[in-house]
Amino acid sequence: MTTDSRPLAISAPEPRSLELIFTKDALSLLHSKYRIVEADPNEIAALGDEVLAEARYIIGQPPLSKETLERMPQLRCILNVESNLINNMPYDVLFERGIHVVTTGLVFAEPVAEIGLGFALSLARGIIDADLDFREGRELWGGDGNASARLLSGSDIGIVGFGELGKALNRVLTGFRANIKVFDPWMPPSILRENGVQPAGLDEVLSGSDFIFVVASVTSENKGFLGAEAFARMRKGAAFILLSRADVVDFDALMAAVSSGHIVAASDVYPEEPLGKDHPVRALKGFIRSAHRAGALDSAFKKMGDMVLEDMDLMDRGLPPMRCKRAERETVSRMRSKPVTRN
């Protein structure tokens, strides 16, 4: 048994690293306050009884079995530094024991919302295609280059999902005087109204919007729920912008709707990542492609470390975590996000 009285934290943030999510000063503070045991996320059970018995925190969300948790009597919190909660541990056991599971996903809300705004403006004004045409010497000047252009200002905007990302998106849209309607079956209508948006059904959002932003998490209830029928209900020429996870969409149906000219689209996420070099979306006209980079800013990663340190300090003093978002027992087991494989 060690004589070091500092609390023990297991570090298993793969594919991220402590150096990625902590500034130099924050990492120094982490090591000064805690004993850090680096671990392969898939080998937590092999750390040994002495380490497991003393572990107070886990940084990361490695797969954990009920049997492994039984060997961790001091565990207080699992700090997910990915963004989406993963269905890889017995949440019922964690809740029964009062062990917190929290996520730092809030750090990505603002950068993802900002790039979403960029996608919308580019789709509305043909910015990317106009630039490519200019490079090739086939640009259209003045009004000739605006045949399909429109304004975001004063438009009808639909948002599917209104978690932290949806709220951040609503904030960056402030000033465009848009009519914003939101579909989120997990959100009380009063909270939507308090945020200045109108609660609406999915059909109303799809059929009544010029721009549709999808920022919903993948759950056991909504995987692939936006398919051919959903795209057919959208206004002709509507812009569909996918920012959360590709599994909420039938991606083949999305590509078909764009290929037919019915809608235009942008996406930061895909069914498989990295995407095959021969995937048809790469050559699809009317589709803006981004390589799952919307939130991956160093400034966002470093905020993760600050949030982790603040919440660990609170829990060291017998207080609940407040900076990270806590998993809820009613919804966490319904999450179906895939773990990230790249930063």
C-alpha positions in Angstrom: 0.0 0.0 0.0 1.5 3.4 -1.0 2.1 6.1 1.5 1.1 8.8 -1.0 -2.1 10.3 0.2 -3.1 11.9 -3.1 -6.3 10.5 -4.7 -5.7 8.0 -7.5 -7.1 8.7 -11.0 -6.9 6.2 -13.8 -6.1 7.8 -17.2 -7.7 6.1 -20.1 -8.9 8.8 -22.5 -8.0 7.0 -25.8 -8.0 8.2 -28.6 -7.3 11.4 -26.8 -4.4 12.0 -24.4 -3.8 14.0 -21.3 -1.5 16.3 -23.3 -4.3 17.0 -25.7 -6.9 17.9 -23.2 -4.9 19.7 -20.6 -2.7 22.8 -21.0 0.8 22.5 -19.7 -0.1 24.3 -16.5 -3.3 22.3 -16.0 -1.5 19.0 -16.6 1.1 20.0 -14.0 -1.7 20.7 -11.5 -3.4 17.4 -12.3 -0.2 15.5 -11.5 0.5 17.6 -8.3 -3.0 16.8 -6.9 -3.5 13.2 -8.1 -1.6 10.0 -8.6 -2.2 9.2 -12.3 -2.2 5.6 -13.5 -2.1 5.4 -17.3 -4.1 2.4 -18.7 -5.2 0.8 -21.9 -9.0 1.4 -22.0 -9.5 -2.3 -22.7 -7.3 -3.5 -19.9 -8.7 -1.8 -16.8 -9.5 -5.1 -15.1 -5.8 -6.0 -15.4 -4.5 -3.1 -13.4 -4.6 -5.1 -10.2 -6.6 -5.0 -7.0 -4.4 -2.4 -5.3 -4.9 0.2 -8.0 -8.6 -0.6 -8.5 -9.3 -0.5 -4.8 -7.9 3.1 -4.5 -9.1 4.6 -7.8 -11.3 7.6 -7.2 -11.7 8.8 -10.7 -11.4 7.5 -14.3 -10.6 10.0 -17.0 -12.1 8.6 -20.2 -14.9 6.1 -20.6 -13.3 2.7 -21.0 -15.6 -0.4 -21.1 -16.2 -1.6 -17.5 -17.9 -4.8 -16.3 -20.0 -5.2 -13.1 -17.2 -7.4 -11.8 -14.5 -4.8 -12.4 -16.7 -2.1 -10.7 -17.0 -4.4 -7.6 -13.3 -4.1 -7.3 -13.4 -0.3 -7.2 -15.1 0.6 -3.9 -13.7 4.2 -3.9 -14.8 5.2 -7.4 -16.7 8.5 -7.5 -16.8 9.5 -11.1 -16.1 8.5 -14.7 -15.2 11.6 -16.7 -15.9 11.1 -20.3 -13.6 13.3 -22.4 -15.1 12.2 -25.8 -18.4 14.0 -26.0 -21.1 11.4 -26.3 -21.9 8.9 -23.6 -21.2 5.3 -24.6 -23.3 2.2 -23.8 -20.3 0.2 -22.6 -20.8 -0.2 -18.8 -23.6 -1.2 -16.4 -25.2 2.2 -15.7 -27.7 0.7 -13.3 -24.8 -0.4 -11.0 -23.2 3.0 -11.3 -26.4 4.9 -10.4 -27.1 2.4 -7.5 -23.7 3.2 -6.0 -23.9 6.9 -6.6 -21.0 7.0 -9.0 -21.2 9.9 -11.4 -20.8 9.6 -15.1 -20.1 12.9 -16.8 -19.2 14.2 -20.2 -17.2 17.2 -21.4 -19.2 17.4 -24.6 -20.2 21.0 -23.9 -16.8 22.2 -25.2 -17.8 21.3 -28.7 -21.1 23.1 -28.8 -19.9 26.5 -29.8 -17.3 25.5 -32.5 -19.8 23.0 -34.1 -22.5 25.6 -34.1 -20.2 28.2 -35.8 -19.2 25.8 -38.6 -22.9 24.9 -39.0 -23.6 28.6 -39.6 -20.8 28.6 -42.1 -22.4 25.6 -43.9 -25.8 27.3 -44.0 -24.4 30.5 -45.4 -22.3 28.7 -48.0 -25.3 26.6 -49.2 -27.5 29.7 -49.3 -25.0 31.8 -51.3 -23.1 29.1 -53.2 -19.8 30.4 -51.8 -17.8 27.2 -52.3 -19.0 26.5 -55.8 -18.5 30.2 -56.8 -14.9 30.0 -55.5 -14.2 26.8 -57.4 -15.7 28.3 -60.6 -13.6 31.4 -60.2 -10.4 29.3 -59.9 -11.3 27.6 -63.2 -12.2 30.8 -65.0 -15.9 30.1 -65.4 -17.2 32.5 -62.7 -20.5 34.3 -63.2 -20.5 38.0 -62.3 -23.1 39.9 -60.4 -26.7 38.7 -60.5 -25.8 36.0 -63.0 -24.0 34.2 -60.2 -27.0 34.4 -57.8 -29.6 32.4 -59.7 -30.2 30.1 -56.7 -29.0 32.4 -53.9 -31.1 33.3 -50.9 -30.8 34.9 -47.5 -30.5 33.3 -44.1 -32.0 36.4 -42.6 -35.8 36.2 -42.2 -35.8 32.6 -43.3 -37.6 29.6 -41.7 -35.2 27.5 -39.8 -35.7 24.1 -38.2 -33.5 22.4 -35.6 -33.8 18.7 -34.7 -32.5 18.3 -31.2 -32.0 21.0 -28.6 -29.3 19.9 -26.2 -26.2 22.0 -25.7 -25.4 22.0 -29.4 -28.9 23.1 -30.3 -28.8 25.9 -27.8 -25.4 27.1 -29.1 -26.7 27.0 -32.7 -29.7 29.1 -31.7 -27.3 31.6 -30.1 -25.2 32.0 -33.3 -28.4 32.4 -35.3 -29.4 35.4 -33.2 -29.4 38.5 -35.4 -30.7 36.8 -38.5 -34.3 37.5 -37.5 -35.2 33.9 -38.5 -38.3 32.0 -37.6 -36.8 29.1 -35.7 -38.8 25.9 -34.9 -37.4 23.0 -32.9 -38.3 19.3 -32.6 -37.0 17.6 -29.5 -39.3 15.0 -27.9 -37.0 15.0 -24.7 -37.4 18.7 -24.2 -40.3 20.4 -22.4 -42.0 23.0 -24.7 -41.5 25.7 -22.0 -37.7 25.4 -22.1 -37.8 25.8 -25.9 -40.0 28.9 -25.6 -37.6 30.3 -22.9 -34.8 30.0 -25.4 -36.8 32.0 -28.0 -37.7 29.1 -30.3 -41.0 27.6 -31.2 -41.8 23.9 -30.2 -42.9 21.9 -33.3 -43.5 18.4 -34.5 -41.0 16.7 -36.8 -43.2 17.0 -39.9 -43.6 20.8 -39.3 -39.9 21.2 -39.0 -39.1 19.2 -42.1 -41.8 20.6 -44.4 -41.8 24.2 -43.2 -38.1 25.0 -43.1 -35.6 26.6 -45.6 -32.7 25.4 -43.5 -32.7 22.2 -41.3 -30.0 21.6 -38.7 -29.8 18.1 -37.2 -28.0 18.1 -33.9 -29.7 15.2 -32.2 -27.8 12.4 -30.4 -28.2 8.8 -31.6 -30.4 6.8 -29.4 -32.1 3.4 -29.4 -35.2 5.2 -30.7 -34.0 7.4 -33.5 -31.4 5.5 -35.4 -31.9 6.2 -39.1 -35.2 8.0 -38.5 -34.5 10.6 -41.2 -35.0 8.6 -44.4 -36.4 8.9 -47.9 -39.9 9.9 -46.7 -38.4 12.6 -44.4 -36.4 14.1 -47.2 -39.3 14.0 -49.6 -41.3 16.1 -47.2 -38.7 18.9 -47.2 -39.2 22.1 -49.3 -37.6 21.9 -52.7 -34.2 23.6 -52.4 -34.1 23.3 -48.6 -30.6 23.1 -47.0 -30.1 20.0 -44.8 -27.1 20.4 -42.4 -26.0 17.3 -40.4 -23.8 18.1 -37.4 -24.3 15.4 -34.7 -24.0 11.8 -35.8 -24.6 10.1 -39.1 -26.6 7.3 -37.6 -29.7 9.4 -37.2 -29.9 9.6 -41.0 -30.4 7.0 -43.8 -27.3 8.3 -45.6 -28.1 6.7 -48.9 -31.5 8.4 -48.9 -29.8 11.7 -48.1 -27.5 11.4 -51.0 -30.4 10.4 -53.3 -32.4 13.5 -52.2 -29.4 15.7 -53.0 -28.6 13.9 -56.3 -32.2 14.4 -57.5 -31.9 18.2 -56.9 -34.6 18.2 -54.3 -32.4 19.5 -51.5 -28.8 20.6 -50.9 -26.8 19.4 -47.9 -23.8 19.6 -45.7 -22.4 17.1 -43.3 -19.5 16.8 -40.9 -20.2 13.1 -40.1 -20.5 9.9 -42.0 -21.6 6.3 -41.6 -18.0 5.1 -41.6 -15.0 7.3 -40.7 -12.6 7.7 -42.4 -14.7 7.5 -45.5 -13.7 5.3 -48.4 -11.9 7.1 -51.2 -14.5 5.8 -53.7 -17.6 6.8 -51.6 -20.1 8.4 -53.9 -20.7 11.4 -51.6 -17.2 12.7 -52.6 -18.4 13.5 -56.1 -22.0 14.6 -55.2 -22.9 18.1 -56.4 -24.9 20.2 -54.0 -23.2 18.6 -51.0 -20.6 20.2 -48.7 -18.3 17.7 -47.1 -16.3 18.2 -43.8 -14.2 15.5 -42.3 -15.6 15.4 -38.8 -13.6 18.4 -37.9 -16.4 20.8 -36.7 -15.5 20.7 -33.0 -11.9 19.5 -33.1 -10.2 22.7 -32.1 -7.3 22.8 -29.7 -9.1 25.4 -27.7 -12.0 23.1 -27.2 -9.9 20.2 -26.2 -8.1 22.3 -23.6 -11.4 23.3 -22.1 -12.0 19.7 -21.4 -9.1 19.5 -19.0 -10.2 22.6 -17.2 -13.7 21.1 -16.7 -12.3 17.9 -15.4 -10.0 19.6 -12.9 -12.9 21.8 -11.6 -15.2 18.9 -11.1 -12.6 16.6 -9.5 -11.9 19.5 -7.1 -15.6 19.8 -6.2 -15.9 16.0 -5.6 -12.8 16.0 -3.5 -14.6 18.4 -1.2 -17.7 16.3 -1.1 -19.7 18.3 -3.6 -21.3 17.1 -6.9 -19.7 17.8 -10.3 -21.1 20.9 -11.9 -19.0 21.8 -14.9 -19.5 18.6 -16.9 -22.9 17.3 -17.9 -24.1 14.4 -15.8 -25.6 11.3 -17.3 -29.2 10.8 -16.4 -30.5 7.4 -15.4 -33.6 7.7 -17.5 -31.8 8.3 -20.8 -28.2 7.2 -20.7 -28.8 3.6 -21.5 -30.7 4.7 -24.6 -27.6 6.4 -26.1 -26.1 4.6 -29.1 -23.2 6.7 -30.2 -20.1 5.0 -31.5 -16.8 5.9 -29.8 -14.6 8.3 -31.7 -11.5 6.8 -33.3 -9.7 10.1 -34.1 -9.5 13.5 -32.5 
